[in-house]
Amino acid sequence: MKKINFASDNYAGVHPTILQALNAANEGDCAAYGNDRWTLEAIEKFKEHFGSSSEVFFVSTGTAANVLGLSTYLSSYQAVIAAETSHISSDECGAFENYTGSKIIPVKTGTGKLTVDLIASCLTDKGNVHRVQPAVVSLSQPTELGTLYSLTELKEITAYAHQNGLSVHMDGARLCNAAAALNVSLGSVTRECGIDVLSFGGTKNGMLGGEAVVFFDTSRELPFNFIRKQGMQLSSKMRFVSAQFTALLSNDLWLKNALHANALAHLLKEQLEPVQEISLAYPTQTNALFARIDNEIVIKNLLDTYAFYIWDHDGMEVRWMTSFSTTHEQVLDFSQEIKKQIVLFNKSF
Ligand SMILES: Cc1ncc(COP(=O)(O)O)c(C=O)c1O
C-alpha cells in the first residue's frame, strides 16, 4: 500500500506550474551551461527578490549549495560554527569536511538556533595556532527543528559575526517557509539582515529539483563560476533548472506553496494539542512538527499507513512534515488516526 506522506516535503511531487514551465523551456535547442535566456531571466527574478547586486548561481542539491557556498569563505585551517542539529553538521555525510578539508564546530543549542553567546563561546581560541580558526557562522532558517530566527536575532548575530571577522552563511533550504511564516520578503530575511551567502531551496517548495547559491557580499573577489564547475555542479542543460526558478519566484508561487505547507502543519498541531499523550518538542513555526508520543506501539501502527521519520535515538520523538501538496483532508484523517491509535492502545490496558 502506498503510504501517505508526512515524512518530508522532499517526498512531494512537482507543482503543476513548475511542470508547465519545464515544458515551455523544452523549446528547441539553446546554448548550454547557463548561457541561455531562461537562465538570464531567472537571475533577474532573483535580483527582484534579493536585490540587484546579488550574485546568483544554480546548483542541483542543497548539500552542494551549502558545501560550495561555504567553501568560498574558507581555507582548510578555518572552521564553520553551526548548530549540532544543522544539516551541514549532521545530515550531509561529511560532504563539507571531505570537500573543503575544513572543520565544522558543532554547537549544542536545544532549539536548533545559534545565539551570540553560543558563537562567542567558540571564539576563545582565536589566534591559537593549535586550534582551527572559525571563519564562518552557518545558520539554518528555518532550523532543522522547524524553529525560526526573528529578524532581530539575525541582525544581532550578523553584527556580532562581522565585528569578529566572521562571514555568515544561511542554509535556506526552506527559506520560503520561513519568510512566509514571518510575513516578510525573501530579501528582508537575508540581505537586509546582513547574511553574506545564502543556500536557497527550490526542491522542497514545489520544484522538480534545483537550489541556488546567492551571494550578497559582493565586496570580495568571488570565483564561484570556477568553484561550481570544479565542484561538478555546472549543469549543461541549465535552462531546465532556471525555468523552474522563474516560475517559483513569479506570481507569488513560492509564497503560496510555503503558506499552504505551514498552514497545514499548524492545522495538525491544533488537532493534536488537546491530546494529552502527545507533547510537542519545539514550537511549530513552519511546516514541521516534532512530537513525543512515548508509545512505540502507537508509532509502529501509524507507520503502517503513514510515512514519517522517527527523529530521536530513543525512538519516541517523531517528525511530521507537510508540503505544498499536503491536503486538508489528509491532515484531518491523520490526526483522527493518531487519536484512534492512542485510544485503542489505552483500551488494551
Ligand atoms: C535544512 C536543509 N539543508 C540542506 C538540505 C540538503 O538538501 P539535499 O538533500 O538536496 O542535498 C536539506 C535536505 O533535507 C535540509 O533539510
The ligand as an ORCA input file, in Angstrom:
! r2SCAN-3c Opt
* xyz 0 1
  C      17.926     22.323      6.120
  C      18.424     21.520      4.960
  N      19.521     21.921      4.316
  C      20.022     21.254      3.264
  C      19.411     20.107      2.815
  C      20.073     19.343      1.699
  O      19.339     19.168      0.581
  P      19.668     17.985     -0.448
  O      19.070     16.751      0.109
  O      19.046     18.477     -1.711
  O      21.158     17.866     -0.593
  C      18.259     19.630      3.447
  C      17.575     18.405      2.974
  O      16.682     17.880      3.542
  C      17.764     20.355      4.561
  O      16.683     19.938      5.239
*
